[in-house]
Amino acid sequence: MYLKIFRCLTHEEKGSVRSTCRLFKQLIDQPACWRDTTVILKGSVAYSPGFWEMLKKRRTCSVLVRKARANHLRKLLWSLPSLSALAIDPISDAGILDLLTEFRNVEKLVLKVDLNTPAKLFIVHHLNHLTHLTVCDLKRHCRENQLLRGVSALTNLRSLTLHCDWGDPAVKLFRFVLFQLPSLRELSVKVNPFYTALQPDSFSPLTGEQCNRIGLPHSCVSRLQLEKLELLDCEDIDLCEESLNQLSSLRRLFVHFTCGERARHFSIDLDSVLRKLPHLTELRQKRGRLICKALPAHLESLSLNSVFMNPTVLKMLASAELKHLRLDHCTSNIESLNDFPQLFPHLKTLSIRYLEKLDIVDVSSVPSITRQQLEELIRGFRITMDNRVQIVQHPEPQERAACDCSAH
């Protein structure tokens, strides 16, 4: 019974309970209380043997190391050899890359890179046990494209995130990599710095002639099996027929248009794209304009952030099957929520932020409101929506060990 209660506590609350007595200390250190938890370590801190022993008892499997050096990684390797997830932020010591091959049980690897020798990233081709790889903040010029060549050898990779500000676009090499990864299901790329612009054939395989011309082997797979695609810092999206056909297995599509004054003019022609994505159930768009006559019936979740829209566009989005709707910072003058039950009859969750009619739900945004007033407002909203909408008063927790590029 105690364990069930302790699982519901925050990390701070667990620490307070742990210090009360020996029994609670033993119970709090049970692995069941720390399942799916990431431990954040600071390279500048010298941790005691008792600390490492505590992590062993909890069977810690995920660690984020900040400002790490090679000697810190050696200590981590010796203390927690069974790690399955490792994030390093940032990598400023090239010696760390040589040690990565020693973490043979790590399946998820996140690297925020700050190196003068990015060519050493080719060492990732030795990490064939990886299923998830994230490389972020590689800002220096990588002319040899060693990272992409190394990634092409990771045939067990299911998730690939490349958020790198490279000067050399290397479009053909990127297309080559995609078709060398038969298990790849999730892909996230920073489009604008990576490509300069998203090319129509970005997700099409290289022809045999193109491979021969640049000295690359032929494609390992003939068709992509992506289920999730995230495009960051992109402009207008105009993919060719072949690229859209290669993305037909997508279930989740996230599009983040580049920021700046021109952002509101960028758009994605959803009508043409969605026709080619029959399995898509979730769509997220950040910035830009929304161009769509109607949502397909198979789309269940829609999230719009800083998207230029108006009540007319909202009515055009009406879908009989939409279950989850999120509108953050959207340019819209919604006079009333009374139309929502008719527009979205199957809606289960609704999240709207920074709109005049819903500012009162965000307690932090309206500090003068009393709890009683808030409860009355929520009660009235539930009556209006016939209790079909879940009201969330607290923001969703962020994954602290994940790349945060998509949050900008």
C-alpha positions in Angstrom: 0.0 0.0 0.0 2.8 2.4 0.9 4.5 1.8 -2.5 1.3 2.7 -4.4 1.1 5.9 -2.4 4.8 6.8 -2.9 4.5 6.3 -6.6 2.1 9.3 -6.7 4.5 11.7 -4.9 6.8 14.2 -6.6 10.6 13.8 -6.4 10.8 16.4 -3.7 8.0 14.7 -1.7 9.8 11.4 -2.0 12.9 12.9 -0.6 11.1 14.4 2.4 9.4 11.0 3.1 12.7 9.1 2.7 14.3 11.1 5.4 11.7 10.4 8.1 12.6 6.8 9.0 14.6 3.7 7.9 11.5 1.8 6.7 10.4 4.6 4.4 14.0 5.0 3.2 14.0 1.4 2.1 10.6 1.6 0.5 11.3 4.9 -1.3 14.5 3.3 -2.8 12.5 0.5 -4.4 12.8 0.4 -8.2 9.0 0.6 -8.5 9.0 4.1 -7.1 11.5 5.4 -9.8 10.3 3.7 -12.9 10.7 5.8 -16.1 12.6 8.5 -14.1 15.6 10.3 -15.4 18.4 11.3 -13.0 20.2 14.6 -13.7 23.9 14.6 -12.8 26.2 17.6 -12.9 29.7 17.0 -14.0 31.1 19.6 -11.6 29.7 17.7 -8.5 31.6 14.9 -6.8 29.0 12.3 -5.8 29.7 10.0 -2.8 29.8 6.2 -3.0 26.5 6.1 -1.1 24.8 8.1 -3.8 25.9 5.7 -6.5 24.8 2.8 -4.3 21.3 4.4 -4.0 21.0 4.7 -7.8 21.9 1.0 -8.1 19.2 0.1 -5.6 16.7 2.1 -7.6 17.9 0.4 -10.8 18.3 3.7 -12.5 18.2 3.3 -16.3 18.1 6.8 -17.6 20.7 9.6 -16.8 21.2 13.1 -18.1 24.7 14.5 -17.5 25.4 18.2 -17.7 28.8 19.6 -18.5 30.4 16.2 -18.5 34.0 15.4 -19.0 35.5 12.0 -20.0 36.4 11.2 -16.4 32.8 11.7 -15.4 31.6 9.3 -18.1 34.1 6.7 -16.8 32.7 7.0 -13.3 29.1 6.7 -14.7 30.1 3.6 -16.7 31.6 1.9 -13.7 28.8 2.8 -11.4 25.7 2.2 -13.7 26.8 -0.2 -16.4 23.2 -1.2 -17.2 22.1 2.2 -18.3 19.6 2.1 -21.2 19.2 5.8 -21.8 21.9 8.4 -21.7 21.8 12.2 -22.5 24.9 14.4 -22.5 24.5 18.2 -22.5 26.8 19.5 -23.8 29.7 17.4 -25.3 32.7 19.7 -25.2 35.3 17.0 -24.6 36.0 14.8 -27.7 37.2 12.1 -25.3 33.6 11.5 -24.4 32.8 10.2 -27.9 35.4 7.5 -27.6 33.7 6.3 -24.3 30.3 6.0 -25.9 31.1 2.6 -27.4 31.6 1.2 -23.8 27.9 1.8 -22.9 26.8 -1.4 -24.6 23.3 -1.5 -23.0 22.4 2.1 -24.0 19.5 2.1 -26.5 18.6 5.8 -26.3 21.3 8.4 -26.7 21.0 12.2 -26.7 24.0 14.3 -27.6 24.1 18.1 -27.5 27.4 18.8 -29.3 29.8 21.7 -28.8 33.0 20.4 -30.5 35.7 21.8 -32.7 36.1 18.4 -34.3 32.6 17.4 -35.5 34.2 14.8 -37.8 34.7 12.5 -34.8 31.0 12.0 -34.7 31.5 9.2 -37.2 32.2 7.1 -34.2 28.4 6.6 -33.9 28.6 4.0 -36.6 29.9 1.6 -33.8 26.7 2.1 -31.8 24.6 -0.4 -33.7 22.7 -1.3 -30.5 21.0 2.2 -30.5 17.3 2.4 -31.2 16.9 6.1 -30.5 19.5 8.8 -31.4 19.3 12.6 -31.0 22.1 14.9 -32.1 21.5 18.6 -31.3 23.2 22.0 -31.5 26.0 20.9 -33.9 26.6 24.5 -35.2 30.0 24.2 -36.7 30.6 23.3 -40.3 30.8 19.6 -40.9 32.0 19.4 -44.5 32.8 15.7 -44.4 29.3 14.8 -43.2 30.8 12.2 -40.9 27.8 12.2 -38.7 25.4 11.2 -41.5 27.7 8.5 -42.8 28.0 7.1 -39.2 24.2 7.2 -38.8 23.6 5.2 -42.0 25.2 2.1 -40.2 22.7 2.1 -37.4 20.2 -0.4 -38.8 18.4 -0.9 -35.5 17.5 2.8 -35.2 13.8 3.4 -34.7 14.0 7.1 -33.8 16.3 9.7 -35.3 16.5 13.4 -34.4 18.9 15.7 -36.2 18.8 19.3 -35.0 22.0 20.6 -36.5 22.8 24.0 -38.0 25.0 22.8 -40.8 26.3 25.0 -43.6 26.6 22.2 -46.1 23.0 20.9 -46.8 24.0 17.4 -47.9 20.5 16.7 -49.2 21.5 13.6 -51.2 23.4 12.1 -48.3 20.5 12.7 -46.0 18.2 10.9 -48.5 20.7 8.1 -48.7 20.6 7.7 -44.8 16.8 7.5 -44.7 16.7 4.5 -47.0 19.5 2.7 -45.1 17.5 2.4 -41.9 14.9 -0.3 -42.2 13.6 0.0 -38.6 13.2 3.8 -38.7 9.7 4.9 -37.5 10.3 8.4 -36.1 12.2 11.3 -37.7 12.8 14.9 -36.5 14.9 17.3 -38.5 15.7 21.0 -38.5 14.8 21.8 -42.0 15.8 25.4 -42.7 19.5 25.3 -41.5 19.8 21.7 -42.8 18.5 22.2 -46.3 18.3 26.0 -46.7 14.8 25.0 -47.9 12.8 21.8 -47.9 13.3 20.2 -51.2 10.4 18.5 -53.0 12.2 15.2 -53.3 13.6 15.3 -49.7 11.9 12.0 -48.8 12.5 10.2 -52.2 15.2 7.5 -52.6 18.3 8.2 -54.6 18.4 6.5 -58.0 21.1 4.0 -58.7 22.8 6.5 -61.0 22.9 9.1 -58.3 24.4 6.6 -55.8 27.1 5.6 -58.2 27.9 9.2 -59.0 28.7 10.1 -55.4 30.1 6.8 -54.4 27.4 5.4 -52.1 25.8 1.9 -52.0 22.3 1.5 -53.3 19.3 1.9 -50.9 18.7 -0.8 -48.3 14.9 -0.3 -48.3 12.6 0.7 -51.1 9.9 2.3 -49.0 9.9 4.3 -45.8 7.8 3.1 -42.8 7.8 6.4 -40.9 5.0 6.8 -38.3 6.0 10.2 -36.9 7.7 13.1 -38.7 8.7 16.5 -37.2 9.9 19.3 -39.4 11.5 22.3 -37.5 12.2 25.8 -38.9 10.7 25.1 -42.2 9.1 27.4 -44.7 6.3 26.6 -47.2 6.1 22.8 -47.7 5.8 21.6 -51.2 6.7 17.9 -51.5 6.6 16.0 -54.7 4.3 13.1 -55.4 7.1 10.5 -54.7 8.0 12.0 -51.3 4.3 12.1 -50.2 3.9 8.5 -51.3 6.9 7.6 -49.2 5.2 9.3 -46.2 1.9 7.5 -46.6 2.5 5.5 -43.4 2.6 8.6 -41.2 0.3 8.7 -38.1 1.7 11.9 -36.5 2.9 15.0 -38.4 4.5 18.0 -36.6 5.3 21.2 -38.6 7.1 24.1 -37.0 7.5 27.0 -39.3 10.5 29.3 -38.9 10.1 32.3 -36.6 10.3 36.0 -37.6 8.1 38.5 -39.4 7.7 36.3 -42.4 6.4 33.4 -40.3 2.7 34.3 -40.6 2.9 34.0 -44.4 4.2 30.4 -44.4 1.7 27.7 -44.9 1.1 24.0 -45.6 -1.6 23.0 -48.0 -3.2 20.4 -45.8 -5.8 19.4 -48.4 -3.1 18.1 -50.8 -0.9 16.6 -48.0 -3.7 14.9 -46.1 -5.0 13.2 -49.2 -1.7 11.3 -49.4 -1.6 10.5 -45.6 -4.6 8.1 -45.1 -3.3 6.9 -41.7 -2.6 10.3 -40.1 -4.3 10.7 -36.7 -2.4 13.6 -35.2 -1.4 17.0 -36.6 0.6 19.8 -34.9 1.4 23.1 -36.5 3.4 26.0 -35.0 3.3 29.4 -36.6 2.3 30.2 -40.1 -1.2 30.1 -41.7 -3.5 27.1 -41.8 -4.9 26.3 -45.3 -7.5 23.6 -45.2 -11.0 23.3 -46.4 -11.9 20.4 -44.1 -10.2 17.9 -41.9 -10.3 14.2 -42.8 -12.5 11.9 -40.7 -9.4 9.9 -39.6 -7.7 12.9 -37.9 -8.3 12.6 -34.1 -5.9 15.2 -32.6 -5.1 18.8 -33.8 -2.7 21.2 -32.1 -2.1 24.7 -33.3 0.4 27.1 -31.8 0.8 30.8 -32.9 -1.2 30.0 -36.1 -3.0 32.8 -37.9 -6.6 31.9 -38.0 -10.1 33.3 -37.4 -13.6 32.0 -36.5 -14.3 31.2 -40.1 -11.2 28.9 -40.3 -12.2 27.3 -37.1 -15.6 26.4 -38.5 -13.8 24.9 -41.6 -11.9 22.7 -39.2 -15.0 21.1 -37.9 -14.6 17.3 -37.9 -17.0 14.7 -36.7 -14.1 12.5 -35.4 -11.8 15.1 -33.8 -11.2 14.1 -30.2 -8.4 16.4 -29.0 -8.0 20.1 -29.9 -5.3 22.5 -28.6 -5.1 26.2 -29.5 -2.1 28.1 -28.1 -1.4 31.7 -28.9 -3.6 31.5 -32.0 -4.7 34.8 -33.7 -8.4 34.4 -33.4 -11.4 36.3 -32.0 -13.6 33.6 -30.6 -16.6 35.3 -29.1 -18.1 32.2 -27.6 -17.4 28.6 -26.9 -21.1 27.7 -27.4 -20.4 26.5 -31.0 -17.7 24.0 -29.9 -20.2 21.1 -29.1 -21.7 21.5 -32.6 -18.3 21.9 -34.4 -16.6 19.1 -32.6 -19.2 16.7 -31.2 -16.7 14.0 -30.2 -14.2 16.3 -28.5 -12.7 14.8 -25.4 -9.9 17.2 -24.5 -9.7 21.0 -25.2 -6.8 23.2 -24.4 -6.9 26.9 -25.2 -4.3 29.4 -24.0 -4.0 33.2 -24.2 -7.5 33.8 -25.5 -9.6 36.5 -23.8 -12.4 34.2 -22.9 -10.2 31.5 -21.3 -7.5 33.5 -19.5 -9.5 33.1 -16.3 -8.8 29.3 -16.4 -5.1 29.9 -16.1 -4.7 30.8 -12.4 -1.1 32.0 -12.9 -2.3 34.5 -15.6 -5.0 36.0 -13.4 -3.6 36.1 -9.9 -6.5 38.2 -8.6 -9.1 35.6 -9.1 -10.2 33.6 -6.1 -10.4 29.8 -6.0 -14.2 30.0 -5.5 -14.6 32.2 -8.6 -12.4 29.8 -10.5 -14.5 26.8 -9.5 -17.7 28.7 -10.5 -16.3 29.5 -13.9 -15.2 25.9 -14.4 -18.5 24.6 -13.3 -20.3 26.9 -15.8 -17.9 25.8 -18.6 -18.6 22.1 -17.9 -22.3 22.7 -18.1 -21.8 24.5 -21.4 -19.8 21.6 -22.8 -22.0 19.0 -21.2 -19.0 17.5 -19.4 -17.4 16.2 -22.6 -14.3 18.3 -22.2 -11.5 17.7 -19.7 -10.3 20.9 -18.0 -6.5 21.0 -17.2 -5.4 23.7 -14.8 -1.7 22.8 -14.8 0.7 22.6 -17.7 1.9 19.2 -18.9 5.4 18.3 -17.5 8.2 18.6 -20.0 10.7 15.8 -20.6 13.8 17.2 -19.1 16.3 14.9 -20.8 14.8 15.4 -24.3 15.9 17.9 -26.9 14.0 21.1 -26.5 14.4 22.5 -30.0 10.7 22.1 -30.7 9.8 24.3 -27.8 11.3 27.4 -29.5 
